[in-house]
């Protein structure tokens, strides 16, 4: 089975000082043992935003690890992300609590759900509430 990787897992992996580094590494190894690994285009873009990263680094990392990048986000993914984001913003307006989320989070979840992938993340709360049918693996 294919596992989509959330941005936070790779950020934790690359930050050796992060307390979740070892968990991220173990979770990625386990996911690789069960099948293919993929990141969506929004994950690639978020990873590129870090000051110490560039396209060459990300391309090399993906090639060396066998992680593929799915650049194609078709209409069903955008619609599912939009619906989930709409529900989230409605709930947030009612409660005014919790961290603010960005559309990229919902594209990452919608991508995994629409493609039939599992999602490996360190933030299962967001994805469980936004995508209840999504199979989620936590580090």
Secondary structure, DSSP 8 states (H G I E B T S, - for coil): --EEE-HHHHHHHH-TTSTTHHHHHHHHHHHHHHS-EEEEHHHHHHHHTSTT--HHHHHHHHHHHT-EEE----HHHHHHHHHHHHHHHHHHHHH--S----HHHHHHHHHHHHHT-EEEES-HHHHHHH-TTS-EEE-
